[in-house]
């Protein structure tokens, strides 16, 4: 028995269409399944966690975007039930990072092959993170995208549209960053991104060397740039070319902390969750991914 958790509204309704294709595929092969819909389960994560300990599910599969991946996968961290993904959202960054096919039939064929791998996740102030977190400019972009409703119509292009607006209004600030016990003072800091995967926002390759099987998180710090320099540098992130920029610093760490006293909003996997202080910790080999 496989549990499918479907977000029918993901990707402008693509989640519903992909589930219909997946269901036909399952019926043609006489695969036993159960289906839940995210909009019908307000306590989805805890319900999956509790029932995964009791039910003999062979796997739990999310059909949706990165938000659905976080919501469903969070209930499987540290457990023995494998997690599959049929990507149908706007960005699908976590699925992309693991080579999961974009076509539902191919993604489902991979899932039914039942070859799980252990991958890393992380926690941000105790909340699960699969892809990335951060503070600064990118959080302003995420917030504007989520509030504007543009993502429903323009998909991942909405991030670029709002980024262009934010480039002219956002102001760099100073902050303190701790990585594995070492403290750093960042002056004129535009953003700090902590990533478990290479990209976010449907194509921004913020940490091109990130690997979900190395037991570390990759950290990108952008500082000491004028507004004009930052405006010129930011488009490089779409290609991963910013790694060559002298003012952009990359580190790897297992624990990262952004303390007070200043308060900065932070996001988890593209959803603004709160304000600093924030503590981020890798959870090595914590998820069985199909």
C-alpha positions in Angstrom: 0.0 0.0 0.0 1.3 3.4 -1.0 -0.1 6.7 0.4 -0.3 9.6 -2.1 -0.7 13.0 -0.7 -2.0 15.4 -3.4 -2.0 19.2 -3.5 -4.5 19.6 -6.3 -3.9 23.4 -6.5 -0.2 23.2 -6.9 1.3 24.5 -10.2 -2.0 26.2 -11.3 -3.9 23.0 -11.0 -1.2 20.8 -12.3 -1.3 18.7 -9.1 -4.8 17.5 -9.9 -3.9 16.6 -13.5 -0.8 14.8 -12.4 -2.7 12.8 -9.8 -5.2 11.7 -12.5 -2.3 10.5 -14.7 -0.7 8.8 -11.7 -3.9 7.1 -10.7 -4.4 5.7 -14.2 -0.8 4.4 -14.1 -1.4 2.7 -10.7 -4.7 1.1 -11.8 -3.2 -0.3 -15.0 -0.5 -2.0 -12.9 -2.9 -3.1 -10.0 -0.9 -1.2 -7.4 -2.6 -0.8 -4.1 -2.9 2.9 -2.9 -4.5 5.3 -0.6 -5.0 9.1 -1.4 -5.2 12.1 0.8 -5.6 15.8 -0.3 -3.6 18.5 1.5 -6.5 21.0 1.7 -8.5 18.4 3.7 -5.7 17.8 6.3 -4.8 20.8 8.5 -2.6 18.6 10.7 -1.1 16.7 7.8 2.5 16.4 9.0 1.7 15.1 12.5 -1.0 12.7 11.0 1.6 11.2 8.6 4.1 10.9 11.4 1.7 9.1 13.7 0.2 6.8 11.1 3.5 5.9 9.5 4.5 4.2 12.7 1.4 2.0 12.6 0.4 1.5 9.0 2.4 -0.7 6.7 2.8 1.8 3.9 5.5 0.9 1.4 6.0 4.6 0.7 4.4 8.0 1.1 4.4 10.1 -2.1 3.8 13.9 -2.3 2.3 15.4 -5.5 2.9 19.1 -5.3 5.7 21.7 -5.0 8.3 22.4 -2.5 5.8 23.5 0.1 4.0 20.1 -0.2 7.3 18.3 -0.1 8.1 20.0 3.2 4.7 19.4 4.7 4.5 15.7 3.8 8.2 14.8 4.1 8.5 16.4 7.6 6.3 13.5 8.8 8.8 10.9 7.5 12.1 12.4 8.8 13.9 9.8 11.0 11.4 7.1 10.1 11.6 3.9 8.1 9.0 4.7 5.4 10.5 6.0 2.1 9.4 9.3 0.6 8.6 9.8 -3.1 7.9 12.9 -5.0 5.9 13.6 -8.2 6.7 17.3 -8.7 3.8 19.5 -9.8 4.6 22.9 -8.2 6.1 26.1 -9.3 9.8 25.6 -8.4 10.2 21.9 -7.6 13.7 22.6 -6.4 14.1 19.6 -4.0 12.9 17.2 -6.7 15.1 18.8 -9.3 18.2 18.5 -7.0 17.7 14.7 -6.9 17.0 14.1 -10.6 13.4 13.3 -10.2 11.6 13.4 -13.6 9.1 16.2 -14.3 6.7 13.8 -16.1 4.4 12.1 -13.6 4.6 8.7 -15.3 8.4 8.7 -15.2 8.5 10.0 -11.6 6.1 7.2 -10.6 8.1 4.6 -12.4 11.1 5.7 -10.3 9.1 5.5 -7.1 7.8 2.0 -7.9 11.4 0.8 -8.5 11.8 1.1 -4.7 15.5 2.1 -4.5 15.6 4.6 -1.6 18.6 6.6 -0.6 19.3 8.3 2.7 19.6 12.1 2.2 20.2 15.0 4.6 17.5 17.4 5.9 17.9 20.2 8.4 16.1 22.0 11.1 15.5 25.8 11.4 14.5 26.8 15.0 13.3 23.2 15.3 11.2 23.2 12.1 12.2 20.9 9.2 13.9 22.3 6.2 14.5 20.4 3.0 15.9 22.9 0.5 17.0 26.3 1.9 16.6 29.0 4.5 18.0 32.5 4.8 17.8 36.1 5.7 18.1 39.3 3.8 17.2 40.2 0.2 15.9 36.8 -0.8 13.4 36.8 2.0 12.0 40.1 0.8 11.6 38.6 -2.6 9.9 35.5 -1.3 7.6 37.6 0.9 6.6 39.9 -2.1 6.0 36.8 -4.3 3.8 35.1 -1.7 1.8 38.3 -1.0 1.4 39.4 -4.6 -0.3 36.2 -6.0 1.9 36.4 -9.1 3.2 32.9 -8.6 -0.2 31.5 -9.5 0.0 33.2 -12.9 3.7 33.5 -13.8 5.2 30.5 -11.9 8.9 30.7 -11.2 9.2 33.8 -13.3 7.4 35.7 -10.5 10.6 35.5 -8.4 12.6 37.3 -11.1 9.9 39.9 -11.4 9.7 40.7 -7.7 13.5 40.5 -7.4 13.9 43.3 -9.9 11.5 45.5 -7.8 13.4 44.6 -4.5 16.8 45.4 -6.0 15.9 49.1 -6.0 14.3 49.3 -2.6 16.2 46.9 -0.3 19.0 48.2 1.9 21.9 46.1 3.1 22.4 45.7 6.8 25.1 44.5 9.2 24.7 41.2 11.1 26.5 38.6 13.0 26.8 35.0 11.8 28.0 31.9 13.7 29.1 28.8 11.9 30.2 25.7 13.8 31.1 27.9 16.8 33.0 30.6 14.9 31.6 34.1 14.9 31.7 36.4 11.9 30.6 40.0 11.5 29.1 40.8 8.1 29.1 44.5 7.1 26.7 45.8 4.5 25.3 42.3 4.2 22.7 41.8 1.4 21.8 38.2 2.2 22.8 35.0 3.9 21.5 31.8 2.3 21.9 28.4 3.9 21.2 25.6 1.5 20.8 21.8 1.5 20.3 21.8 -2.3 21.9 23.7 -5.2 19.0 26.0 -6.2 15.8 27.7 -5.0 13.1 29.9 -6.5 12.7 27.7 -9.5 16.2 28.2 -10.9 18.4 30.5 -8.7 21.6 28.5 -8.3 22.5 30.0 -4.9 24.9 27.2 -3.7 26.0 25.3 -6.8 28.1 22.8 -4.7 25.4 21.9 -2.2 24.9 18.1 -1.8 22.2 16.4 0.3 24.5 13.5 1.1 27.6 15.2 2.5 26.4 15.9 6.0 26.9 19.7 5.6 24.9 22.8 4.7 26.3 25.3 2.2 26.3 29.0 3.2 26.4 31.9 0.8 27.1 35.4 2.2 26.8 38.5 0.1 28.4 41.5 1.7 30.4 44.7 1.2 28.7 45.6 -2.1 27.2 48.9 -3.1 23.6 48.8 -4.4 24.9 49.1 -8.0 27.4 46.3 -7.5 24.7 44.1 -6.0 22.3 44.9 -8.9 24.9 43.7 -11.3 25.9 40.7 -9.3 22.5 39.2 -8.5 21.6 38.0 -12.0 24.7 35.8 -11.9 23.0 33.6 -9.3 20.7 32.2 -12.1 23.7 30.6 -13.7 25.9 29.9 -10.6 28.5 32.4 -11.9 28.4 34.4 -8.6 30.8 31.8 -7.2 33.7 33.7 -8.9 32.7 37.1 -7.3 35.3 38.3 -4.7 32.6 39.8 -2.4 30.5 36.6 -2.2 31.7 34.1 0.4 30.9 30.4 0.5 31.3 28.2 3.6 30.1 24.8 4.7 28.9 24.1 8.2 26.8 21.7 10.3 25.4 24.4 12.6 24.6 28.0 11.7 23.3 30.7 14.0 22.1 34.3 13.3 21.6 35.8 16.7 20.1 39.2 17.8 19.9 41.9 18.7 18.6 43.0 15.3 15.6 41.2 13.9 15.6 39.8 10.4 12.8 37.8 8.8 13.7 34.3 7.6 12.2 31.8 5.3 12.1 28.0 5.2 11.7 26.4 1.8 10.2 29.6 0.4 7.8 30.4 3.2 8.5 33.3 5.6 8.3 31.7 9.1 9.5 34.3 11.6 12.3 36.6 12.6 15.8 36.0 14.0 17.4 34.8 16.2 17.6 31.6 14.1 19.5 28.3 14.6 20.0 26.0 11.7 21.3 22.4 12.1 21.9 19.7 9.5 20.2 16.3 10.1 22.5 13.9 8.2 21.0 10.9 6.5 17.6 11.6 8.0 15.2 10.9 5.1 14.7 7.8 2.9 14.1 9.3 -0.6 12.9 7.3 -3.6 
